[in-house]
Amino acid sequence: MSYFRELPDIEYQSPFADSNSSQNYVRAKNLFRRVKLRDDLQNVFTLFNKYQIPEGARPDIVAEAVYGRADYDWVVLMTAGIVNVRDEWPLSNRDLYRYAENIYGTQLNDVHHYETTEVKDSNGRLILPAGKVVDSNFTIPKPDDYTATLNPVIGISNYEYETTKNEEKRSVYLLRSDYLQQYLNDMRTIMYYEKSSQYVDKKLIRTENTRVTMP
């Protein structure tokens, strides 16, 4: 993931026992320095294209397809608003089955909850939409015959429930490729350090040397 190349550096006092000078520093990436897409931009649909993540595709595969470079996988994740890849990225069908089996075991096909089925009257007018979570004994008056009732309910298994949740993760909004370079430029500018007592250059700061400054 090339994201880490974009992070600025920080030098901190060497913690190693074999350090033979108070001027020894260790240089590392500043993992606490990060950016995120502005919340108000998430609603500017001209900046994004809706994208359906294919079965089994990893972030790097999506980045290759959308931006022409697999190492822009971090752009895919960041612009899609994904923080925890493990929980927010869709699993492959095989991994999903293993995940669900690990959670539910022998109860994989047991009913998780009940949902409504679609009901229309004789004129094709929608009386009840499908997919509403209800109790198993939910009923409504039968269209065109209010002396009778319907129980328009279907049981959703544990596996079907997990499958539906996983499928919902496939639909994301990704930054349009023609805005990619501007996005990269802006992000790199934000990553630069401003001048301070720790400033070395725009890509490096150095922490205080306590062996020199502390009594």
Helices and strands as residue ranges (DSSP letters): H 3-6, E 9-13, E 25-29, G 39-43, G 45-47, E 48-52, H 59-67, G 70-72, H 73-79, H 85-88, H 93-104, G 105-107, E 111-116, E 119-120, E 126-128, E 133-134, E 140-142, E 145-150, E 153-157, H 158-168, E 171-175, G 177-179, H 180-191, E 199-201, E 204-206, H 210-213
